[in-house]
Amino acid sequence: MSKIAQQKDRGPQFTADNHFARRQGIGASEAGTVFRVNPYNSWFELYLGKIPEEEGGQVKDISNKDAVKWGTRLEAIVIQAIKEDYGVPVQKDETTYWNNDYGVPLYAHLDGVSGDRGVEIKTTKVRNIHNYGEEGSDYLPKYQLMQGIHQLICCPWMSGVDFFVYYDRDELRHYQVNRDEFTERLIKAYVKEAKRFWKHVTDRKVPDAQTREDIKHLYPQSTDNFLTADSNVGKLLARLQGNIEAEKQAKAALKLSEERVIQDKITLSEYIGENAGIITEAGKSLVNFRTSESKGRFDQKRFREEEPELYEKYRSDPTVSRRLSVSWKNFQGWLPF
């Protein structure tokens, strides 16, 4: 039996969009969250996706998001482009690959394979191009890099994972996560975090909050009780105060830069005047300042005044929220240390 066939036989087979089957282990797309480098998800949110609904579990379904839908639609086109532009034939692979050797159930789905390498296809907007490094390198967003690391664990027969990133300006770039000394160190570090996270799932121990959304879910409403401040609270507030001051300074510097940008745009617009823009000597567009029409904004205030009953009918239900605020005046007069 081949190494690939052996890997296929090590766990149940299911499609990547089967959210209930995904509870059986940690998937490759969840590796960035497990390693705490995914800005879009937290341990707490992932934990909720791994426990049953009767225990408070919640499935986070992102299949209806535009980015996900367009990624699926463009996949076949990108696969063809990979073959034409890079000479890499990609074979679709719907196998669920498993690795249970580390004491935690890990599984992976590949977009495709080419020889002894996995293929992962990403679609993104050109405004995100700064998150990627030089083509041919492994300079990917950290959560995507960790996806490749996870796939190397689940597919030990692979020498690496080729990431092909399609930007919405019709540009395709190639990045590589190869099996080497660097990735082997990452594998060891990642496995430790995966074990820690999975123990939360098996022990049904809720992870600590990492994001504001976690706090909103864990503590949606307050009681009438107040805690008495101690030295630990004082140290935390002092640190918060220092970070708020640093944030103010950063915002002031950003505002100054934004004002300079606005002024430069005003100067450039005044130079163009009534013209449609600026082109190069070769006739290529350099600056565009054409007239465009907007669809207009919905006047909510006017609609409420003219159609009050209809407005009330379609107004959403009120939501409950909590706002954290600190009395710095009282803090300065209290300081216990």
C-alpha positions in Angstrom: 0.0 0.0 0.0 1.3 3.4 -1.0 2.1 6.1 1.6 -0.8 8.2 0.2 -3.2 5.3 0.5 -2.1 4.6 4.0 -2.8 8.2 5.0 -6.3 8.1 3.5 -7.2 5.1 5.6 -6.3 6.8 8.9 -9.6 8.6 9.5 -13.2 9.2 8.3 -13.7 10.8 4.9 -15.8 14.0 4.5 -16.0 17.1 2.5 -14.5 20.4 3.7 -17.9 22.1 4.1 -19.2 19.4 6.4 -19.2 21.5 9.6 -20.4 18.7 11.9 -17.8 16.2 10.7 -15.1 18.8 11.3 -15.7 18.5 15.0 -13.8 15.2 15.0 -10.4 17.1 14.9 -8.5 20.2 13.9 -8.5 21.1 10.2 -5.7 22.8 8.2 -7.8 26.0 7.7 -8.0 26.2 11.5 -4.3 26.0 12.1 -3.8 29.7 12.2 -6.4 30.1 14.9 -4.8 27.3 16.9 -1.4 29.0 16.6 -3.0 32.3 17.6 -2.0 34.1 14.3 -5.4 34.3 12.7 -6.8 37.9 13.1 -10.3 36.6 12.1 -10.9 33.9 14.7 -10.1 33.0 18.3 -9.6 29.8 20.4 -13.0 30.5 22.0 -14.8 30.7 18.6 -13.1 27.6 17.4 -13.9 25.8 20.6 -17.6 26.6 20.1 -17.3 25.0 16.7 -15.9 21.8 18.1 -18.6 21.0 20.8 -22.2 19.9 20.3 -25.0 22.4 20.2 -26.6 20.9 23.3 -23.4 22.0 25.1 -23.5 25.5 23.7 -21.6 24.8 20.5 -22.1 27.1 17.5 -21.0 26.4 13.9 -19.4 29.4 12.2 -20.5 29.1 8.6 -18.6 31.4 6.2 -19.8 29.7 3.0 -22.1 32.6 2.1 -19.3 35.2 2.3 -18.5 36.8 -1.1 -14.8 36.0 -0.8 -15.5 32.3 -0.2 -18.0 32.1 -3.0 -15.7 33.8 -5.5 -12.8 31.6 -4.4 -14.8 28.5 -5.2 -16.0 29.9 -8.6 -12.5 30.9 -9.6 -10.8 27.7 -8.5 -11.1 25.8 -11.8 -9.9 28.9 -13.8 -6.9 29.3 -11.5 -6.0 25.6 -11.8 -5.9 26.1 -15.6 -3.8 29.2 -15.3 -1.3 27.4 -13.0 -0.8 24.8 -15.8 -0.5 27.4 -18.5 1.7 29.9 -16.7 3.8 27.7 -14.5 3.7 24.3 -16.3 2.3 22.7 -13.1 -0.5 20.1 -13.7 -2.8 20.1 -10.7 -5.0 17.1 -9.9 -8.0 17.7 -7.8 -8.0 15.8 -4.5 -11.1 15.4 -2.3 -9.4 13.1 0.2 -9.5 13.8 4.0 -5.9 13.2 5.2 -5.4 12.3 8.9 -2.5 12.2 11.3 -3.2 11.1 14.9 0.5 10.4 15.8 0.8 13.4 18.1 -2.0 12.7 20.5 -4.4 15.1 18.8 -6.7 14.4 15.7 -5.4 16.5 12.8 -6.9 16.3 9.3 -6.4 18.2 6.1 -8.1 18.8 2.7 -6.0 19.8 -0.2 -7.2 21.9 -3.1 -5.1 19.6 -5.3 -1.8 17.7 -5.7 1.0 17.8 -8.2 3.4 14.9 -7.8 4.7 14.9 -4.2 3.5 18.4 -3.5 0.2 19.7 -2.2 -1.5 22.7 -3.9 -3.4 25.4 -2.1 -5.3 28.1 -4.1 -6.0 31.5 -2.6 -8.0 34.4 -4.1 -7.6 37.9 -2.6 -7.9 41.5 -3.4 -5.0 43.5 -4.7 -5.1 45.8 -1.7 -3.9 42.8 0.3 -0.7 42.3 -1.8 1.4 43.9 1.0 0.7 40.8 3.1 2.7 38.6 0.6 6.4 38.7 0.0 8.6 37.9 -3.0 7.2 35.3 -5.4 8.7 31.9 -4.8 9.3 32.5 -1.1 7.2 31.3 1.9 6.3 34.9 2.8 2.6 34.4 3.3 0.2 35.7 5.9 1.0 33.8 9.1 -2.4 32.0 9.2 -1.9 30.7 5.7 1.7 29.6 6.4 0.4 27.6 9.4 -2.2 26.0 7.1 0.7 24.7 5.0 2.5 23.5 8.1 -0.6 21.6 9.2 -0.9 20.0 5.7 2.7 18.8 5.9 1.9 17.1 9.2 -1.2 15.3 7.8 0.6 14.4 4.5 4.1 13.2 5.4 4.6 12.0 1.9 4.6 15.6 0.6 7.9 17.5 0.1 6.0 20.8 0.4 2.9 22.9 -0.4 2.6 25.2 -3.3 0.4 28.3 -2.7 -0.9 30.0 -5.8 -2.5 33.4 -5.0 -4.8 35.1 -7.5 -5.3 38.8 -7.1 -8.4 40.5 -8.5 -6.3 42.5 -11.0 -5.7 39.3 -13.0 -2.3 38.5 -11.4 -1.2 35.1 -10.2 1.7 34.5 -7.9 3.4 31.4 -6.6 4.7 30.8 -3.0 6.2 27.7 -1.5 6.1 26.1 2.0 8.8 23.4 1.8 9.7 20.7 4.2 13.0 21.9 5.7 14.6 22.7 9.1 12.5 25.9 9.5 9.1 24.1 8.9 10.1 21.2 11.1 10.6 23.6 14.0 7.3 25.2 13.3 5.7 21.7 13.2 7.0 21.0 16.7 5.8 24.4 18.0 2.4 24.0 16.3 1.8 20.5 17.7 2.3 21.8 21.3 -0.4 24.5 20.7 -2.7 22.0 19.0 -2.5 19.7 22.0 -3.2 22.6 24.4 -6.3 23.7 22.4 -7.7 20.2 21.9 -7.4 19.5 25.7 -9.9 22.4 26.1 -12.3 20.6 23.8 -11.9 17.1 25.4 -12.1 18.6 28.9 -14.9 21.0 28.0 -12.9 23.8 29.4 -13.8 27.2 27.9 -10.6 29.0 26.6 -9.8 32.5 27.8 -11.2 35.4 25.8 -8.9 36.8 23.1 -11.3 39.3 21.3 -14.1 41.7 22.0 -16.5 39.2 20.3 -15.4 36.6 22.8 -16.3 38.9 25.7 -19.7 39.7 24.2 -20.5 36.0 23.9 -19.2 35.1 27.4 -20.7 38.0 29.3 -23.6 39.5 27.3 -25.2 41.2 30.2 -24.1 42.6 33.6 -25.5 42.1 37.1 -25.9 44.9 39.6 -22.8 43.8 41.5 -19.5 45.8 41.7 -16.1 44.4 42.4 -13.7 46.1 44.9 -10.5 47.3 43.3 -7.2 45.9 44.5 -3.5 46.3 43.5 -3.9 44.0 40.5 -6.6 46.1 39.1 -4.4 49.2 39.7 -1.6 47.7 37.7 -3.9 46.7 34.9 -5.4 50.2 34.7 -2.0 51.8 34.8 -0.9 49.7 31.8 -4.1 50.5 30.0 -3.6 54.2 30.6 -0.1 54.0 29.1 -1.3 52.1 26.1 -4.1 54.7 25.6 -1.6 57.5 25.6 0.6 55.6 23.1 -2.5 55.1 20.9 -3.3 58.8 21.0 0.2 59.7 19.8 0.0 57.2 17.0 -3.4 58.5 15.9 -2.1 62.1 16.0 0.8 61.0 13.7 -1.6 59.2 11.4 -3.9 62.2 11.2 -1.0 64.4 10.2 -0.1 61.9 7.4 -3.7 61.8 6.3 -3.9 65.6 6.1 -0.7 65.6 3.9 -2.2 63.0 1.6 -5.4 65.0 1.3 -3.4 68.1 0.5 -1.4 66.3 -2.2 -4.6 65.0 -3.8 -6.1 68.5 -3.8 -2.9 69.8 -5.5 -3.0 67.0 -8.1 -6.7 67.5 -8.8 -6.2 71.2 -9.2 -3.4 70.5 -11.7 -5.7 68.2 -13.8 -8.6 70.7 -13.6 -11.4 69.9 -16.1 -9.4 67.2 -17.8 -10.2 63.4 -17.5 -6.8 62.6 -16.0 -3.1 62.1 -17.0 -1.6 59.6 -19.3 2.0 58.6 -20.1 3.8 59.4 -23.4 2.8 55.8 -24.5 -0.9 56.6 -23.9 -1.2 54.5 -20.7 -3.4 55.8 -17.9 -1.4 57.3 -15.0 -4.0 59.3 -13.1 -7.8 59.0 -13.5 -10.1 61.9 -12.6 -13.2 61.1 -14.7 -16.7 62.1 -13.7 -18.7 59.2 -12.2 -22.3 59.0 -10.9 -23.2 57.4 -7.6 -26.5 55.7 -6.8 -27.1 58.0 -3.9 -27.6 57.2 -0.2 -30.7 56.0 1.5 -32.2 58.9 3.5 -33.2 57.1 6.6 -34.3 60.2 8.5 -36.6 61.3 5.7 -38.1 57.8 5.3 -38.8 57.6 9.1 -40.6 61.0 8.9 -42.7 60.2 5.8 -43.4 56.5 6.4 -43.3 56.0 10.2 -45.4 52.8 10.2 -43.3 51.1 7.5 -40.1 52.3 9.2 -41.2 50.6 12.5 -42.2 47.4 10.6 -38.8 46.9 9.2 -36.7 48.2 12.0 -34.6 45.5 13.6 -35.0 44.5 17.3 -33.0 46.4 19.9 -29.7 44.8 20.8 -28.0 44.6 24.2 -24.5 45.8 24.6 -21.9 46.7 27.2 -19.4 49.5 27.1 -16.2 49.5 29.1 -15.3 53.0 30.5 -12.8 54.1 33.1 -12.9 57.1 35.5 -9.3 58.3 35.2 -10.0 61.1 37.7 -11.0 58.5 40.4 -8.1 56.3 39.4 -5.5 59.1 39.9 -7.0 59.8 43.4 -6.9 56.1 44.4 -3.6 54.5 43.1 -2.9 51.7 45.6 0.8 51.4 44.7 
